[in-house]
Amino acid sequence: MRLILTGMVLAVIAAACGSGATAPLVGPVDVECADEFCAAYPADWSVVDAGASFLSFSHPEAPEDVVATVGKVNMESLVEANGGRWPASPQQVVETFWSAIDGGDAELGRLEFREDGSIESFGVFRAGRMWTLLLPTDAVRAVGVEVRAPNSSWEDHARVFLEGVQILP
């Protein structure tokens, strides 16, 4: 069971459609791996960059506006770099991340707590919509997923990334 906390603001609801490239239907799914995790992604996306600790993707429909990253996160460093104090809960880490986007202009719209301890979030920022996942792997480290797109038509694509992360043994 997932516990969903909703704090949707009118801006999120009113801007649900938005402008920019409209997402095509999600087709086949591929998988790309880094040293400690693998990530599923829609096969029509491109792997832009890959390293030992991160993967970057874009969609050819709008390669500058429709992007995704999956990578290792040092939660302590994220919190402290943005003026917070450690230790902090994963929820506080997610809220800190959102408060730092676009110089504080991003709006966190929804948090979803998963049974595995990960936290999924959704919101808006100056250039569109963003979906994230924070999957803690220990008290300080996590794998983070971030998908950015100009409008909510990309949610099915984001869902592939959010549901397709596997931590390697």
matplotlib code that plots the C-alpha trace (Angstrom):
import matplotlib.pyplot as plt

x = [0.0, 1.2, 0.5, -0.1, 0.1, -1.4, -0.7, -1.6, -1.8, -4.1, -1.1, -0.3, -3.9, -4.4, -1.1, -1.6, -1.7, 1.0, 2.8, 5.7, 6.2, 3.4, 4.5, 4.2, 2.8, 5.3, 6.5, 9.2, 11.4, 15.2, 17.5, 20.9, 23.1, 25.7, 28.0, 25.4, 22.0, 20.1, 17.4, 14.5, 13.7, 11.4, 13.3, 12.7, 14.7, 18.5, 21.2, 23.1, 25.8, 26.6, 29.2, 29.9, 27.4, 24.9, 22.9, 21.4, 18.7, 16.8, 13.9, 14.5, 11.1, 12.6, 16.1, 16.6, 13.3, 12.5, 15.3, 15.9, 18.8, 19.4, 22.3, 23.8, 22.9, 24.7, 21.7, 23.8, 25.7, 22.5, 20.9, 24.0, 24.8, 21.3, 21.5, 19.9, 21.2, 22.1, 20.7, 17.5, 14.7, 14.3, 11.2, 13.3, 15.9, 13.2, 11.8, 15.3, 15.9, 12.6, 13.4, 16.7, 15.3, 15.1, 16.4, 13.4, 10.8, 9.8, 6.6, 6.4, 2.9, 2.8, 4.8, 4.2, 5.8, 6.5, 6.7, 10.3, 11.2, 11.5, 9.7, 8.2, 7.4, 5.9, 5.7, 6.2, 9.2, 9.7, 10.2, 7.5, 6.9, 9.2, 8.8, 11.4, 12.2, 14.6, 15.5, 17.7, 20.3, 21.6, 21.5, 23.4, 23.3, 20.4, 19.7, 17.8, 15.6, 14.6, 12.4, 11.7, 9.3, 7.3, 3.9, 2.1, 1.6, 5.0, 3.9, 3.7, 7.3, 8.3, 6.6, 8.9, 11.9, 10.3, 9.3, 12.3, 15.2, 16.9, 19.7, 22.4, 23.9]
y = [0.0, 3.5, 6.4, 9.5, 13.0, 15.5, 19.2, 20.1, 23.8, 25.5, 26.2, 22.5, 21.7, 24.7, 24.0, 20.2, 20.4, 23.0, 23.8, 22.2, 18.8, 16.3, 12.8, 9.9, 6.7, 4.6, 1.7, -0.9, -0.5, -0.9, -1.1, 0.7, 0.0, 1.9, 0.3, 0.0, 0.2, -0.4, 1.9, 1.0, 3.7, 4.0, 2.7, 5.8, 7.9, 8.2, 7.5, 10.9, 10.1, 7.2, 6.9, 4.6, 6.5, 8.2, 7.8, 10.7, 10.4, 12.7, 12.3, 13.2, 15.0, 17.7, 16.8, 20.0, 19.9, 16.2, 14.8, 12.2, 11.4, 8.5, 8.7, 8.2, 10.8, 11.8, 12.9, 14.4, 16.6, 17.7, 18.8, 20.5, 22.3, 23.8, 25.1, 22.1, 20.1, 16.4, 13.9, 14.5, 12.1, 11.1, 13.3, 16.3, 15.4, 15.5, 18.8, 20.3, 19.2, 20.8, 24.0, 24.3, 23.9, 27.1, 29.1, 28.2, 28.8, 25.1, 23.9, 20.5, 19.2, 15.6, 13.2, 9.5, 7.2, 3.7, 0.5, 0.1, 3.4, 5.4, 8.6, 9.7, 13.3, 15.5, 19.2, 22.1, 24.4, 27.3, 25.1, 22.5, 19.4, 17.2, 13.7, 12.4, 9.3, 9.1, 5.5, 5.4, 2.6, 3.4, 6.2, 8.6, 7.3, 7.0, 6.6, 9.5, 9.7, 13.0, 13.3, 16.8, 17.6, 20.6, 19.2, 16.4, 14.4, 12.9, 11.2, 7.7, 8.1, 9.3, 6.3, 3.9, 5.6, 5.9, 2.2, 0.8, 1.3, -1.8, -1.6, -4.1, -6.4]
z = [0.0, -0.8, 1.4, -0.6, 0.8, -1.5, -1.3, -4.8, -5.4, -8.0, -10.1, -10.6, -11.4, -13.8, -15.5, -16.0, -19.7, -20.3, -23.5, -25.3, -27.0, -26.4, -25.5, -27.9, -26.5, -24.5, -26.5, -25.7, -22.7, -22.5, -19.5, -18.9, -16.0, -13.9, -11.3, -8.5, -10.2, -13.5, -14.9, -17.3, -19.8, -22.9, -25.9, -28.0, -25.5, -26.0, -23.4, -23.5, -21.0, -18.7, -15.9, -12.9, -10.7, -13.1, -16.3, -18.4, -21.0, -23.4, -25.8, -29.5, -29.6, -27.4, -26.3, -24.3, -22.6, -22.0, -20.0, -17.3, -14.9, -12.6, -10.2, -6.8, -4.2, -1.0, 1.0, 3.8, 1.3, -0.4, 2.8, 4.2, 0.9, 1.0, 4.6, 6.3, 9.2, 9.2, 10.1, 8.1, 7.1, 3.5, 3.3, 4.4, 1.8, -0.9, 0.4, 0.5, -3.1, -4.3, -2.4, -4.3, -7.8, -9.9, -7.0, -4.9, -7.7, -8.0, -6.4, -4.9, -5.6, -4.3, -2.2, -2.3, 0.3, -0.9, 1.2, 0.3, 1.9, -1.3, -1.9, -5.2, -5.9, -8.5, -9.1, -11.4, -12.1, -14.4, -17.5, -16.9, -14.9, -12.9, -11.4, -8.9, -6.9, -3.9, -3.1, 0.0, 0.0, 3.5, 6.1, 3.9, 0.3, -2.2, -5.8, -7.3, -10.4, -12.0, -15.1, -16.5, -19.3, -20.5, -19.6, -17.9, -21.1, -20.3, -17.1, -18.6, -19.7, -16.3, -14.7, -16.6, -15.0, -11.6, -11.5, -13.3, -10.9, -9.6, -7.0, -7.8, -5.1]

ax = plt.figure().add_subplot(projection="3d")
ax.plot(x, y, z, "-o")
ax.set_aspect("equal")
plt.show()
